[in-house]
Amino acid sequence: MKWKKLFGFGKSKEIEFEVEQSGISQEALAMVKRSINGKIHPFYKMDLYTEKPADIAGIYVEVKQEEADRLVLKLKEELKSINYLAFICDSDHQKIGIIPGSDQFDIIRVQQTNGDNYDISNERVISKLKEWYRRYPFIIIGADYDWVEANFEVFPEGKALRVFATEIYKFCPDIVEQGSGSINGLVEEMRETMKLILWWD
């Protein structure tokens, strides 16, 4: 069965996008379609540092903001058995991307997440996240070029939480200076949401 959609690029131009171009299998696409009744679009991997043309890396599906967390977790669980990754791919939490892969840190690579304003490269973001993951495992549920969101599977408790929040602040100052306002505020946000969130302005 052929899955094809027409998508508009610009105001007057339409091109035909075939899912086969995305590297997404029919099995994975069927899982997505069962969970989300939204338009399917090509998901492009951009290079932030060159003018190279963007490559199609997968697909994304439009969702309602209030349903994004639930749907991405449902899709992640279903797709992992056939080596696909699902993640929220926009800051408004209205798009879920699907790409081939089994390593959740590939999400960070594809999105080129960085803290360039603090000379923090994509490689350093991945390295730091892996370091933290070994201590407090988490599931990456979303990312773009300047933010990451993950759900803790093991949450730091007691004094360890404040120590960890201080580490997060040192690596990602904006999360406190333009967000929670203090380490205590960050601790409370983490306790309330059970999430690891990084963003660089």
N, C-alpha and C positions, 0 to 999 in steps of 0.2 A: 504494500500500500504506500502511495506517495503522500507525504505531508507537505503541502506547499502553502505559502501565504504571500500576499502582496503587501508591501510596506512602502510608505511614502518617504522620500528623502528630499527635503526642500518642499516648496509649495506646489510645484507643478510636475515633479518627476516621480515616477513609480518604477521600482524594479522588482523582479521576482526573486524571492529568497527561497532556496531549497534547503531543508534541514540537513541534507547530506553534506552541504558545504561547511556545516558547523562542527562536524565530527561527532554529533550526537546520534546514538543508535536509535532504531525504531523502538526497542524495548524501553530505553530510558525516556524517550518522548512519550510513550504510552503511559508510563508512570506519572509523568508531569501532567499530562492531560487529564488523568483520573483525579488528580488532587486540585488542579487549578483550571478554572474555566476562563482563561484570559488570553489576550493576544500573545503570540510568540514572535519574538524579534531576534535578529542576530545580535550576539554579544561580541563586541569588538575589544581586542587587546591592543591598547594604545602604547606607544613608546613616548614617555614624557620628555625625553631628553634629545630626541632626534626628530626629523621630519619624515621618517619612514611611514609609508601608508599603514593604516591599522589593519590587523589580521582578524578574521573571524575566529574566535576562540570557543564559541559555544552559542547558547541562546539565553535570553532572559524573558521572564513572564511578568506581566503587570498584575499587582495584587492590591488589595485594600490595606492601607497602613496598619490598621488595628489587627489585621490577620497575619501580618508578615512573619512575626516570630513563630507563631504556631505552625504556619505552613512550611517555613524553611526547615524547622526541626523535623517535621513529618517527612519532607522530601529527603533530607539528609539520611534519615534512617532507612528509607526505602531504596535510595540510590546507591548507598555504600556497598551493597552486595554485588553491584555490577560496575563498581569503580567509577562513580561520578560524584561530583561535589556540587552542593547547592549552597547559596549564600546570598544574603541581602547585599545588593550592589549599588545602592544609591542612598544618599543621606536622608531622603524623605521616607525611606522604608516602604517604597511602593514598587520595587522591582526585585525579583529573585533571579540570580544568574545560575546557570547550570553549565559546568565544564567537565570534560573527562579528567579523571585523576582520583587518587586514593589518599594522598598526603594533604591534610587540611592547610598546611603552610603554602601549598601551591596557590591558594586563594590570595595570599599576601603577595606572592610573586607576580601573579597575573595582574593584580590591581596596582602593583608598584608602590605599595604603601610606604610612606616615608615621612620624616620630619625634617625636610630640607632646611627650614628656617633655623634649625638647631644643628645642622650638619649631621643629621641622622639619616643614613642611607637605608634603602630597602633591605639590604643584607643585614644591617644592624638591627632593624626592626624584627626580622625573622630570627636572628640569633638570640635577641633578648626574649622574644616570645617563647622560643624553645627552652631557654633557661628557666623561665617561669613555669612553663608547662610541666617540666620535670618535678617541680615542687608542688604545684597546685594545678592538676590537669583541668583543662577547659575545652569547650567546643567552640570553634570560631563560627559565628553565625552571620557575620557581615564584615565588609571592608570596602574601602575605596582608596584613592591615592593619599588621603590625609587622615584616615580614621580606621579603627578596628573595634569590633564588638565581639565579645565571647561570653558564653555561659560557663560558670565554674561547675566542674564535677566534684572537685574537692575544694572547699572554701577555707581560707586561712582563718583560724580562730584565735581569740584572746589577743595577747600581745603581738602575735605573729601578723595579725591583720594590720596593725598600725605600722609595723616594720615594713610590711609589703607595700602599704599605701605610700610610705615615704620613698621607697624605691621607684614606684610608679611616677611620683611627682618629679623625682630627679631626671627620669628618662623622658617624661612628657609634661613639662611645666604648665602647659596651657590647660590641662585637665583641672588644675587647682586655680591658677592665676586668672583664668577666664571662665572657670566653671564653678567648682565647689567652694572656692574662696579660702579654704584651709585644709590641712591634713585631716582634722577632725571631721570636717564636712565631707571629705572624700571617703573616709571610713564609714560614715553613716550612709552615704550613697551606695557604696559597695555592699553594705550589710542589707540594705533595703532591696536592691536589684539583683544581688548575687551575680553580678556581671563584672567583667574586666573590660573597660572602655578606654581607649586611647584616641586622642585627636590633637592635631597640630594645626594652628591657625595660619 
